[in-house]
């Protein structure tokens, strides 16, 4: 008698869903591991004395002034219970420091980022890693941004693993990676933007619109220029708001009742804006004056008072006349930082310059433009919204007086635009699948972009603009790099002792692993995350039998 197998013979289709789910889970596990291995920091709960030392500043996790300025506000709120800086905290915050009319030191930055990371700081302080806990909140938001890219992409018609691969590009192959492991506002702003898009994409309910208005108001407290960045989302949400109200009236009647309920959704904006007005009142003495319009303080003397001319300006011969400096400070306005005459320099800086340009730091993200063209044929309105967000971001920060973003890694101001281009890239990847263009164009561009941005994430973001290099070379007497090769120098001979700034390396791997080996390990993990997504894209594209 011939034996018969009592169960159906297994085949690929039997386990297809389980394999794809396992691949997606592996991708997210690897993403968490990469961010954990890259977040910058040092062990300990630092005080103001430690935070002014080189190992915490130029050689450590607070290497750039925006990080120090926001961390100083965080430290002052938690440790000193004050929005005004003591002299010790103020010395830590310079040069991103302002002084109000009554002589109190305050932060130049909007307060929301420092407030958002307080839970991470408090939890980290409990286990002896306060600074790492604060920075980890930004890494968590970066992970949420990747998840939002996947969700938004799927509702626009992209396959799951095309969205995951696009999220990997945004997370690890753009300058967003370098700013996911430190204390900057960009991932917070991007999260509020993407979450707003996600809300109006998935829901047509008054609570969803209330969420959008709340997030739009909160974004201004995160970074003041976000009022322009969120404008396209707010405008499209308002259009959908009116459409939804009219549909509700046509079905149920009661125009006055529904009108009252819908208008009530705008009340939620009062909470973040009211908090911001209160902060301005405390910091500047005027609820309508932004701290960024106060007089800058670039150096504090031994007596605790501002020094009119900094040591750097004295050494480089760039000192301004005190009268001119005072006049310039009093003429600062909220919109005075943006000028149309800066557009040409801004476009050049963001796209083609060697020190910040997209084509040098993240050329793979430009493939997202193709996806937006393909998406326009099916989703005209949504494509118009996405293009408007990119356009406002590029235009806004091309008019900015400092399109370089100070000393920075890549064009950090375009991180929200990278997220939107990643959504377009997911559409392109879904359409292309495994045609020759993916292998010949996408793969090498991703590997190059991931190598560059992993370098920036695990080493340093202290890359000067090209215009400052000549002065620096006169001081140092040797060639100064102003591209991502400066990060390569940090990894190798010149700064090898502090080349890798990640907490995991400094707390565990230093002395056990060479900086180059650690960088290659993180880069290998990044490549593995992309490989999971690529294999998943290949498997889900197979036809069901």
C-alpha positions, 0 to 999 in steps of 0.5 A: 500500500502506497503511503500518502502524505497526510498534509498538503505539500508545502510550497512557497505560497504557503509560507509567503506571508510569514517570510515577508513578515519576518523580513519586515520585522528583521528590517526594523530590528536592524534599524533599531540596532543601527541607530543604537550603535550610532547615537552619540554620547558619553557615559555619566550625568554631566554638570556645567563644569564637565559640559564646558570641557573639550571631551564633551564639546569639540571632541564629544557629543556636543560638538556643534553650537546648536546641540549645546544651545538646545542642551543648555536649555534642557539642562536649565529647565530640568536642573535649575528649573529656569528658562533663564541661564545661569552664567555657567549654563550660558557659557556652555550655550555660546554662541547660540545665546541671547540676552534680553532687555534686563540682562538675563541670558536666554536661548536663541532657539524655540523651546519645544525640542528641549522640552520634548527630550526631557523624558529621555534625559530624566530616564537616562539620568536615573541610570547614569547616561542623561545626555544619551537619554536625551539624544535617544529621543531624537533617534526614536523620532527618526524611527517613527519617521521611517515608519510614517514613510512606509505607511504613507507610501503604501496608501499611495500605491507603493508595495510594502517593501518598496516603502521599507526600502525607501525608508531605509534610504531616508534613514541611512542614506541621507544626512537625516542619519547624521541628525538622528543621533544628536540633538537637532530639530530636524527629525522633530519637524519632519515627524510633525509634518509626516504625521499631519500628512498621515492623519489627513490621508487616513481619516476624514474626521474632525478629530483628525483635523484637530490633530493637524491644527495642533501639530501645525501650531506645535511645529512653530514652537519646535522651529519658527520657520516651520510656519512656512513648511507646514503651510501646504499641509495646513492648506490642503487639510483646510480644503479637505476640511471644507469638503468633509463638512459639506459631505456631512451636511448633505448626508445628515443635515444640521449645518449649524451643529456640524459647523460648530463642532468643526470650528471647535477643532481650531481651539486646540491650536491655542495650547501650543501657541499659548505656551509659546507666547508664555515662553516668549514673555518669560524669555524676552519680556514680550509675548510677541518677540521671538528669542532669536531676534534678541541681541546675540552673545558670542562670548562671556567675560570673566565678570559674567557680562557679554564681550562685545568682540569675541576672541575668534574675531580678534584673532581673525581680524573679522571684528565689527565695530561695536556700534554696527554690531549693536545696530545690527542686533536691534534690526533683527526681525523674524523674517529678516533672515530670508532674502530673495537675493540669496536664492542663487547661492542657496540653490547652488549650496543645497544641490551642487556644492561640494560642501553641502550639495545633494549630488555629493551627499545623497544622490540616491534620493534624487530618484524620488523625483521620478516616483513623483512624476509617476505618482502624478498620473494617479494621485494628482492632488497628493502629488501636488501637496508633496511637491509643494512641501519640497518646493517650500522647503527648498525655497525657504532655506535657499533664501536663508542667510546661512544655507550651509547651516553653519558647520554641518553635515550635508544640507540639513535644512532639506531633511523634510524634503528628503522624507517626501522624496523617499515617498516618491522613491517608493512609488518608483521602486514599486513600478520598476521592481527588478528591472535593469535600472534598479540594479545599474542605478539604484544599488550603486547610488544607495551604497555610495550614499549610505557610505557617506552618511554612515560616515557622518553619523558615526564620526562628526558633523563639523564640516565647515562651509567652503567660504570659511576654509581659507581663513582656517588654512591661514590659521592651521597652516595646512589644507582643511577639508570641507566635504565629507572627507573631513569626517574621513579624517576624523575616522583615521589618523588626524583625530583617531582618538575621538574619531567615533562619537557614538555612545556604544563605541565610547562606552564599550568598543573603544580599546577593543575595536579600531574606529575604522572597524566600528564604522565598517560594522555600522555600514555593514548593518546599514547595508544589511537593512537594505538587503532585507528590503531588497529581498522582500521587494523581490519576494513580494513581486513574485506572482502567486501560483 
